[in-house]
């Protein structure tokens, strides 16, 4: 299944396991590159992978049919990685 097909299916049903798996598998390299850029290589990035996918799935309804699915996915990946990192910084600052 293509990214576009997966995103469209997820925009209707965020629990579509086949679409989630397809989106994740189609984009393993870009996901891991973005996670490494925002969280470094190692356990922190690995822990964020499933959270990142879930957040992108949750945003599938914002996908416009006319958009390029690969570009939309890349934008959402960077946006959500940035949010995750900022949330982590905020939480750490509030603990100290």
N, C-alpha and C positions, 0 to 999 in steps of 0.2 A: 504494500500500500504506500502511496506517495505521501509526502508531508501534507500536501493540500487535502487529500482524501482523509487523512487521519485528523487533521485540525477540524475539518467540516463535521466529521462524525463526533468529535469531542465537543463541538459547539452545541450539538443536540443532546449528547449524553456523555457527561464528564466521567462516567464510570465505565466507558467502553474499554475493556482491558486490551483487546486486540489493537485498537487505535493507539492507546498509551504505549504499548510495547513497540509498535511500529515506529512511532514518533521518537521514542528513546533510541531504538536500534539504528534508525536512519541517521541519527545525529550524535552518535557517541563521541566522535572526534571533536566536533565543535563544542559540545557540552563540556568535555574534559579540558579542552583548551581554555574555555571561559572560566571554569572553576579554578584551574591552576593560576590563571591571571589574577583572579580576585582573592583566592584563599591559599595559594601556594600548592605545592605537591605534598600529598600525604593525607593523614586521617581527616583533617578538617574538610578538605575538598571532597573526600569520599562520603563523609556524613551528609554533605549538602546536596549530593546528586539527586537523591529521591525527593527531597524538599523542593529543589529547583524544578524537577519534572512536574510535580504536583501543582506548583504555582503556575507553570506555563499551561497546564491542562485547565486550570481554573480560569485562565484568561482567554481560552479558545473562543468564547462568545464574542470577544472584541475583534476577532478576525473578520476583515472585509473580503468578500468573495473576489474582489478585483485586485487584491494585493498578491504579491509574489509570496508564496508560503515559506520559502526558504529565507527570504529577507525578513519576513514577519517573525519567524522562529528565532533568527539571530538577534533581532531587536529585543524580543521578549527575554531571551537568555541573558543578554547583557543587562537589561533593566532589572530583572529579578536577582541576578548575582549582586548587582549594586545594592539593591534593597536588603538582601540577606546580610551582606557585609556591614551595611550601616546599622541594621538591627543588632548585629553582634557587637559592634562598637558601642552602641547605646546601652545595651544590657551590661557590658563590661564596665562602662563608666558609672552606671548606677549601682553596681555591686561594691565599688571601691569607695 
